[in-house]
Amino acid sequence: MVLAEYLIGIICILLFAIFAFKRDALTEEGTLTAIIIGLLVFIFPAAPIHGRIWFSLLAVFFISSFAVTKYGEAAKEAVNKQFAKGSTRDLMQVFANGAGAALVAVIYYFYPLPSVFLAFAAILATVNADTWATELGVLSKSKPFLITSLKQVEPGVSGAISRFGLFASAIGAGLIALSVVLLVYIDQIYFGIAEVFTVIPGGVFNFILFVTFFGIIGSILDSVLGATVQVMYYCKKCKCETERTEHVCGKKTVYLKGIKFFDNDVVNLVSSLMAGVLAFFTFVVMFGY
């Protein structure tokens, strides 16, 4: 039975990745990376009954982030050309958003503690919150402001936040928290699983608050890193800042500021890991396990 569940899970992961590739959500390298991350998240959490919940949460992140990325795509086209790589996720984008979750899944195999699962949930809440804030925040009618100086900047600038973007990040983080509760509830009903992820004293409401809070914190950390250490370049022809080493006009850009290897993908990975670590230690300090 266990072997059959593993096989079903692996088939689902492959079908999911192929579907994403066919819908232009992933590049070829991004698809392969997604499969590896999906396998790690499904296989390592000790048993299939855990793994299917962990992978399902990863799927919730991917589906919801894909949906908000596609939403208003035409309106976001100018900003995406200036700053982003585009809506089709490549190897580094998939790795940045999924590597932290995969790492924690492997750790859980050796240390199956509630605090480790909380770190996993916080990481996914962070990357989902950040994606929602980025993809929906640029559609805000009011100009965003830089998180470090509070000065108004153009939409899409790294480190820029807006009230609408913050609201979107809270929804994105809360979606992951609610999905945990729903998935565990469904799993209990249809598969007769006795163990529930009752990892927060005080019940479901406190769990949702905890995961949502750290998802928002992670998203804010992403903005802080984006405004301070993320590498930025300058196009002399267009006289503007960009994240690209080659601007949309076709001209090579010159280094402007930030740490050269610290691009947006590194910022996403580091901020999600920071949120996971903060959630882990907060839970250990407060509840002891």
HULINCOR-V228567 format. One record per pair of residues at least 6 apart in sequence whose ideal C-beta (glycine too) atoms are under 8 Angstrom apart, sorted by sequence separation. I is the first residue (numbers start at 0). J is the second residue. D is the distance in whole Angstrom. If there is no record, write none. Layout:
I,J,D  I,J,D
//
This chain:
19,25,5  20,26,8  41,47,8  44,50,5  79,85,6  144,150,6  145,151,8  153,159,8  186,192,5  199,205,5  233,239,7  234,240,8  245,251,6  246,252,5  20,27,7  43,50,7  79,86,7  136,143,7  144,151,5  145,152,5  152,159,5  199,206,4  233,240,6  234,241,6  244,251,7  245,252,7  25,33,6  42,50,6  84,92,7  88,96,8  107,115,5  143,151,7  144,152,7  187,195,7  198,206,7  232,240,7  233,241,7  244,252,6  16,25,7  20,29,8  41,50,4  44,53,5  106,115,6  107,116,7  142,151,5  143,152,6  197,206,8  231,240,5  232,241,5  237,246,6  243,252,6  20,30,4  40,50,7  41,51,7  142,152,7  196,206,8  199,209,6  231,241,7  232,242,7  236,246,7  19,30,7  142,153,7  143,154,6  145,156,7  147,158,6  231,242,7  232,243,6  237,248,6  241,252,6  41,53,7  103,115,6  107,119,7  142,154,7  146,158,5  183,195,5  230,242,8  232,244,6  234,246,4  236,248,5  17,30,7  40,53,5  41,54,4  143,156,7  145,158,5  146,159,7  183,196,5  229,242,8  237,250,8  16,30,5  19,33,7  40,54,5  72,86,6  145,159,6  146,160,5  232,246,8  234,248,7  236,250,5  103,118,5  104,119,7  139,154,7  144,159,7  145,160,8  235,250,7  240,255,6  103,119,4  143,159,4  144,160,7  234,250,6  16,33,5  37,54,6  40,57,5  69,86,6  137,154,4  143,160,6  144,161,7  179,196,7  235,252,8  16,34,5  68,86,5  136,154,7  137,155,6  143,161,4  234,252,5  235,253,7  100,119,6  103,122,6  142,161,8  233,252,6  37,57,6  141,161,6  232,252,4  233,253,5  242,262,7  13,34,7  16,37,7  36,57,7  141,162,8  143,164,7  232,253,6  233,254,8  242,263,6  12,34,6  15,37,7  100,122,5  139,161,5  141,163,8  232,254,6  233,255,4  99,122,4  100,123,6  136,159,8  139,162,8  180,203,5  232,255,6  136,160,7  139,163,4  230,254,7  231,255,5  12,37,4  136,161,5  138,163,8  139,164,7  231,256,5  12,38,6  100,126,8  180,206,7  230,256,7  231,257,5  99,126,8  136,163,6  179,206,7  180,207,7  230,257,4  33,61,8  132,160,7  135,163,7  136,164,3  229,257,5  230,258,6  9,38,7  12,41,6  97,126,8  135,164,7  228,257,6  229,258,8  230,259,5  96,126,5  176,206,7  177,207,6  227,257,8  228,258,5  230,260,7  133,164,8  136,167,6  176,207,4  179,210,7  230,261,5  9,41,7  64,96,8  132,164,4  135,167,4  176,208,8  229,261,5  230,262,6  8,41,5  132,165,7  134,167,8  176,209,8  228,261,5  229,262,7  8,42,8  96,130,8  173,207,7  176,210,4  229,263,6  132,167,5  175,210,6  176,211,5  60,96,8  131,167,4  132,168,4  229,265,8  5,42,7  24,61,8  131,168,6  224,261,8  229,266,5  172,210,7  173,211,5  176,214,7  225,263,7  228,266,8  8,47,6  129,168,7  131,170,6  132,171,7  172,211,5  175,214,6  57,97,7  128,168,4  131,171,3  172,212,8  24,65,5  128,169,7  130,171,6  172,213,8  173,214,8  225,266,5  5,47,6  8,50,6  12,54,7  19,61,7  129,171,8  169,211,7  172,214,3  224,266,5  4,47,4  8,51,6  11,54,8  15,58,6  22,65,8  57,100,6  128,171,4  171,214,7  172,215,5  4,48,8  127,171,4  128,172,4  1,46,7  127,172,6  169,214,8  172,217,8  221,266,6  224,269,6  1,47,6  8,54,7  15,61,8  19,65,7  168,214,7  169,215,6  172,218,7  221,267,6  224,270,6  4,51,8  124,171,8  125,172,7  127,174,6  168,215,6  171,218,8  124,172,4  127,175,5  221,270,4  165,215,8  168,218,4  220,270,4  221,271,8  53,104,6  124,175,4  123,175,5  124,176,6  218,270,7  217,270,5  220,273,5  217,271,6  220,274,7  120,175,6  120,176,7  217,273,7  36,93,7  40,97,8  217,274,3  29,87,7  32,90,5  36,94,8  49,107,8  216,274,6  217,275,8  29,88,5  31,90,8  75,134,7  78,137,5  120,179,6  160,219,8  29,89,5  33,93,5  40,100,6  44,104,6  214,274,7  217,277,8  26,87,6  28,89,6  29,90,5  32,93,4  36,97,4  40,101,6  43,104,5  213,274,5  216,277,7  24,86,8  25,87,7  26,88,7  28,90,4  32,94,5  36,98,7  39,101,4  43,105,5  45,107,7  64,126,8  68,130,7  75,137,5  160,222,5  23,86,8  24,87,7  25,88,5  26,89,5  29,92,7  44,107,5  45,108,6  56,119,8  60,123,5  64,127,6  67,130,6  75,138,7  159,222,7  23,87,5  24,88,6  25,89,8  26,90,7  29,93,5  33,97,7  36,100,7  40,104,5  43,107,7  44,108,7  56,120,7  59,123,8  63,127,6  67,131,5  70,134,7  71,135,8  74,138,6  158,222,5  213,277,6  32,97,7  36,101,5  39,104,6  43,108,4  70,135,7  158,223,7  213,278,4  35,101,8  39,105,6  45,111,5  53,119,7  57,123,7  60,126,6  64,130,4  68,134,5  158,224,8  159,225,8  44,111,8  56,123,6  60,127,5  63,130,8  64,131,7  67,134,4  71,138,5  158,225,4  159,226,8  25,93,7  59,127,8  63,131,8  67,135,6  157,225,4  158,226,2  210,278,8  213,281,8  157,226,6  158,227,7  209,278,7  60,130,8  64,134,8  158,229,7  83,155,7  157,229,5  82,155,4  146,219,7  209,282,8  81,155,6  82,156,7  157,231,7  82,157,7  78,154,5  79,155,8  146,222,5  147,223,7  78,155,4  146,223,6  147,226,5  116,196,6  146,226,5  147,227,6  117,198,6  145,226,6  116,198,6  117,199,8  113,196,7  199,282,8  114,198,8  156,240,7  198,282,8  113,198,4  157,242,7  124,210,5  128,214,4  132,218,6  200,286,6  124,211,7  127,214,7  128,215,6  199,286,8  125,213,7  129,217,7  121,210,6  124,213,6  125,214,5  128,217,7  129,218,5  120,210,5  124,214,3  128,218,4  123,214,8  125,216,8  126,217,8  117,209,7  121,213,4  125,217,3  129,221,5  117,210,7  121,214,6  124,217,7  125,218,6  122,217,8  125,220,8  121,217,7  125,221,7  67,167,8  67,171,8  157,263,7  63,171,7  157,266,8  63,174,6  59,174,7  60,175,7  59,175,7  56,175,6  59,178,5  56,178,6  55,178,7  56,179,6  56,182,7  52,179,8  55,182,5  52,182,5  52,183,6  52,186,6  51,186,7  48,186,7  129,267,6  126,267,7  129,270,7  48,190,7  129,271,8  48,192,5  52,196,8  125,270,6  126,271,5  48,194,8  125,271,4  122,271,5  125,274,4  122,272,7  124,274,7  125,275,8  122,274,6  121,274,5  122,275,4  121,275,5  119,275,7  121,277,7  118,275,4  121,278,4  81,239,7  118,276,7  120,278,8  121,279,8  82,241,6  83,242,8  81,241,6  82,242,5  118,278,5  82,243,8  117,278,5  118,279,4  117,279,6  115,279,7  114,279,5  117,282,5  81,247,7  80,247,5  95,263,8  114,282,4  95,264,4  99,268,6  113,282,7  114,283,5  94,264,7  95,265,7  98,268,6  102,272,8  96,267,6  100,271,8  92,264,6  95,267,4  96,268,8  99,271,5  103,275,6  114,286,8  91,264,4  95,268,4  99,272,5  113,286,8  94,268,7  114,288,6  92,267,8  96,271,7  113,288,6  95,271,8  99,275,6  112,288,6  83,263,8
//
